[in-house]
Amino acid sequence: MKSQFKTYSIFYHDSNKRAVLWSEKIKKSVKKLRLKESLTKPDVVIVLGGDGTILEAARKYQKSSSIILGLNLGTVGFLASVREEKNFLKALEKFFKGGYNIIERMMIVAEVKRKGKIIFSGDALNEVVVKNPLGVMELEAKVEDHPVQYIRGTGIMVATATGSTAYNLSAHGPIVMPDIKCLIITEILDHSIPTPSVVVKYSNRISVKVVNYKKRGILSLSKTGQKIDSLLVVDGESVFPLESGDEIMIKSSPHLIRFAELERHYFFKSLEEKFGFK
């Protein structure tokens, strides 16, 4: 069997013992293909882990145009190409024979503007969240400078279609097929009358202004000890403290993440398994 690819990389966390074992199995399996391991710009990134690990790999290789092949060793597995371990080796064989489709998923960029200067920037595949987890904050969300939501509550998130099945779903936002390029604006526990999520075109610019919140300093950053109340969270990983008057600007990233799909209508099958649809 000859592969169309020349390089590959296996992405996982050493703390995941199953991933370590599978890494060795996969290396032996692809050895006959004469592929070279590359940590910089691999043609294929084989990810061993849950959705969080796949998110990390996607952000790391977003500029390399690598194909992401996720093998689920987590719980949910919405981002994985293969969910059951018993199918890993057979799926890899199918993939390297060319039995796959490419699903391109968009990313978003969030920038924090304070007193006229950009002081933070982060990339997300799932979502960016502005929130005050232990209090109330007032936020104003705009699309192309047009107000769409005013929130007095816990916060707001802007998600991609990929992120629609993550935190967005928990906040009762809509499920969107992952290859649809759009932005989903969903409030988080608004104390006023709840407003529905707003789905906008991927090219629209979204801004969220931190109008006000009560400073109590209940939380603190573990690295610096800085007291915080309101924060920006990017894909559940990067955390940045916010202040009143800050403006968070969100737009689509120029980078698309290429995921391998090994069976048709895989997304709908994932929904069937997750929600028990009959």
LUMSE-831307 format. One record per residue (C-alpha): y, x, z. Coordinates in steps of 0.05 Angstrom, whole numbers. Layout:
y Y | x X | z Z;
...
// end
This chain:
y 0 | x 0 | z 0;
y 67 | x 29 | z -22;
y 130 | x 7 | z 13;
y 198 | x -4 | z -20;
y 230 | x 25 | z 42;
y 240 | x 99 | z 58;
y 263 | x 98 | z 131;
y 252 | x 56 | z 193;
y 269 | x 54 | z 266;
y 237 | x 20 | z 326;
y 286 | x -8 | z 377;
y 264 | x -27 | z 447;
y 276 | x -13 | z 521;
y 232 | x 37 | z 557;
y 230 | x -10 | z 616;
y 190 | x -59 | z 574;
y 119 | x -32 | z 580;
y 92 | x -79 | z 527;
y 145 | x -54 | z 479;
y 126 | x 18 | z 492;
y 53 | x 3 | z 476;
y 71 | x -36 | z 413;
y 116 | x 20 | z 390;
y 57 | x 68 | z 388;
y 13 | x 17 | z 352;
y 67 | x 5 | z 300;
y 78 | x 78 | z 288;
y 5 | x 87 | z 273;
y 4 | x 25 | z 229;
y 63 | x 47 | z 185;
y 42 | x 120 | z 182;
y 2 | x 109 | z 118;
y 66 | x 83 | z 85;
y 98 | x 152 | z 92;
y 162 | x 124 | z 121;
y 209 | x 170 | z 159;
y 239 | x 151 | z 225;
y 315 | x 148 | z 225;
y 360 | x 131 | z 283;
y 424 | x 129 | z 242;
y 417 | x 86 | z 179;
y 345 | x 61 | z 175;
y 325 | x 14 | z 119;
y 287 | x -28 | z 170;
y 297 | x -37 | z 245;
y 235 | x -63 | z 280;
y 258 | x -93 | z 346;
y 210 | x -102 | z 404;
y 237 | x -149 | z 457;
y 272 | x -214 | z 469;
y 334 | x -244 | z 438;
y 379 | x -199 | z 481;
y 346 | x -137 | z 454;
y 352 | x -163 | z 383;
y 426 | x -175 | z 395;
y 435 | x -103 | z 418;
y 400 | x -77 | z 356;
y 442 | x -121 | z 310;
y 507 | x -95 | z 340;
y 483 | x -23 | z 338;
y 463 | x -25 | z 265;
y 515 | x -74 | z 240;
y 547 | x -23 | z 193;
y 483 | x 5 | z 164;
y 459 | x -56 | z 125;
y 390 | x -48 | z 157;
y 341 | x -105 | z 155;
y 326 | x -131 | z 226;
y 253 | x -149 | z 238;
y 247 | x -178 | z 308;
y 179 | x -180 | z 344;
y 186 | x -225 | z 404;
y 168 | x -197 | z 472;
y 216 | x -242 | z 509;
y 216 | x -316 | z 527;
y 258 | x -355 | z 476;
y 251 | x -315 | z 412;
y 301 | x -354 | z 369;
y 323 | x -289 | z 335;
y 253 | x -261 | z 326;
y 218 | x -259 | z 259;
y 150 | x -264 | z 294;
y 141 | x -298 | z 362;
y 68 | x -285 | z 381;
y 40 | x -216 | z 394;
y -26 | x -232 | z 361;
y 11 | x -238 | z 295;
y 52 | x -174 | z 298;
y 8 | x -127 | z 256;
y -9 | x -180 | z 204;
y 65 | x -197 | z 198;
y 84 | x -124 | z 190;
y 34 | x -117 | z 134;
y 62 | x -178 | z 99;
y 133 | x -152 | z 108;
y 120 | x -84 | z 78;
y 85 | x -117 | z 19;
y 151 | x -154 | z 5;
y 131 | x -221 | z 34;
y 197 | x -239 | z 65;
y 266 | x -270 | z 53;
y 332 | x -243 | z 77;
y 376 | x -288 | z 120;
y 447 | x -262 | z 127;
y 481 | x -279 | z 192;
y 554 | x -270 | z 206;
y 586 | x -234 | z 265;
y 653 | x -247 | z 298;
y 707 | x -201 | z 325;
y 748 | x -217 | z 387;
y 813 | x -181 | z 403;
y 855 | x -188 | z 466;
y 930 | x -185 | z 455;
y 974 | x -172 | z 516;
y 1050 | x -164 | z 512;
y 1046 | x -153 | z 437;
y 991 | x -100 | z 439;
y 917 | x -103 | z 423;
y 883 | x -77 | z 486;
y 810 | x -96 | z 473;
y 764 | x -110 | z 414;
y 691 | x -130 | z 413;
y 638 | x -153 | z 363;
y 590 | x -211 | z 375;
y 531 | x -240 | z 338;
y 524 | x -300 | z 385;
y 589 | x -317 | z 419;
y 652 | x -297 | z 456;
y 669 | x -334 | z 520;
y 734 | x -340 | z 558;
y 721 | x -366 | z 628;
y 739 | x -368 | z 702;
y 668 | x -374 | z 731;
y 690 | x -390 | z 802;
y 754 | x -428 | z 789;
y 796 | x -468 | z 741;
y 837 | x -441 | z 684;
y 883 | x -473 | z 632;
y 870 | x -453 | z 560;
y 900 | x -472 | z 493;
y 856 | x -463 | z 431;
y 886 | x -463 | z 361;
y 857 | x -459 | z 291;
y 905 | x -429 | z 240;
y 961 | x -441 | z 292;
y 942 | x -515 | z 298;
y 923 | x -538 | z 369;
y 852 | x -565 | z 372;
y 835 | x -563 | z 447;
y 872 | x -558 | z 513;
y 825 | x -544 | z 570;
y 833 | x -546 | z 644;
y 765 | x -524 | z 669;
y 716 | x -467 | z 669;
y 730 | x -441 | z 600;
y 716 | x -442 | z 525;
y 670 | x -407 | z 477;
y 671 | x -392 | z 403;
y 601 | x -384 | z 375;
y 569 | x -368 | z 308;
y 514 | x -409 | z 278;
y 465 | x -357 | z 305;
y 494 | x -368 | z 375;
y 490 | x -444 | z 368;
y 421 | x -442 | z 400;
y 443 | x -398 | z 458;
y 499 | x -410 | z 509;
y 531 | x -460 | z 461;
y 469 | x -504 | z 466;
y 471 | x -501 | z 542;
y 543 | x -525 | z 539;
y 520 | x -584 | z 495;
y 548 | x -555 | z 431;
y 515 | x -570 | z 363;
y 456 | x -533 | z 333;
y 474 | x -503 | z 266;
y 427 | x -470 | z 216;
y 435 | x -394 | z 224;
y 453 | x -380 | z 151;
y 513 | x -426 | z 153;
y 576 | x -385 | z 161;
y 621 | x -421 | z 210;
y 654 | x -418 | z 278;
y 638 | x -467 | z 334;
y 690 | x -481 | z 388;
y 659 | x -511 | z 451;
y 692 | x -525 | z 517;
y 659 | x -506 | z 583;
y 663 | x -557 | z 639;
y 732 | x -586 | z 623;
y 759 | x -625 | z 683;
y 794 | x -673 | z 636;
y 760 | x -722 | z 589;
y 709 | x -681 | z 551;
y 726 | x -665 | z 479;
y 672 | x -652 | z 426;
y 658 | x -585 | z 396;
y 697 | x -567 | z 333;
y 662 | x -532 | z 275;
y 708 | x -494 | z 228;
y 701 | x -451 | z 166;
y 684 | x -378 | z 177;
y 750 | x -355 | z 146;
y 792 | x -393 | z 196;
y 829 | x -354 | z 249;
y 820 | x -379 | z 321;
y 865 | x -362 | z 379;
y 855 | x -378 | z 453;
y 914 | x -369 | z 500;
y 905 | x -361 | z 575;
y 959 | x -409 | z 599;
y 948 | x -405 | z 673;
y 897 | x -395 | z 729;
y 900 | x -386 | z 804;
y 892 | x -313 | z 825;
y 842 | x -306 | z 882;
y 807 | x -240 | z 867;
y 739 | x -265 | z 886;
y 702 | x -225 | z 834;
y 706 | x -151 | z 819;
y 681 | x -105 | z 764;
y 622 | x -63 | z 787;
y 646 | x 0 | z 751;
y 718 | x 2 | z 774;
y 721 | x -47 | z 833;
y 779 | x -83 | z 799;
y 791 | x -153 | z 826;
y 786 | x -206 | z 773;
y 784 | x -282 | z 764;
y 786 | x -295 | z 689;
y 747 | x -255 | z 638;
y 726 | x -248 | z 566;
y 651 | x -240 | z 555;
y 624 | x -216 | z 487;
y 551 | x -233 | z 473;
y 538 | x -233 | z 548;
y 546 | x -157 | z 550;
y 618 | x -132 | z 544;
y 664 | x -159 | z 599;
y 739 | x -153 | z 598;
y 787 | x -179 | z 652;
y 841 | x -227 | z 629;
y 911 | x -244 | z 654;
y 956 | x -304 | z 645;
y 992 | x -299 | z 579;
y 935 | x -262 | z 544;
y 917 | x -285 | z 474;
y 847 | x -277 | z 448;
y 842 | x -276 | z 373;
y 775 | x -290 | z 341;
y 756 | x -281 | z 268;
y 695 | x -268 | z 226;
y 671 | x -196 | z 220;
y 665 | x -162 | z 152;
y 594 | x -143 | z 171;
y 534 | x -188 | z 158;
y 469 | x -177 | z 195;
y 407 | x -181 | z 151;
y 347 | x -214 | z 185;
y 277 | x -216 | z 156;
y 246 | x -285 | z 151;
y 170 | x -283 | z 139;
y 157 | x -358 | z 131;
y 196 | x -415 | z 100;
y 233 | x -462 | z 146;
y 222 | x -415 | z 204;
y 284 | x -440 | z 240;
y 260 | x -512 | z 241;
y 192 | x -489 | z 266;
y 228 | x -453 | z 322;
y 263 | x -518 | z 341;
y 196 | x -555 | z 339;
y 166 | x -505 | z 388;
y 227 | x -502 | z 433;
y 240 | x -577 | z 440;
y 171 | x -605 | z 427;
y 191 | x -645 | z 365;
y 134 | x -685 | z 335;
// end
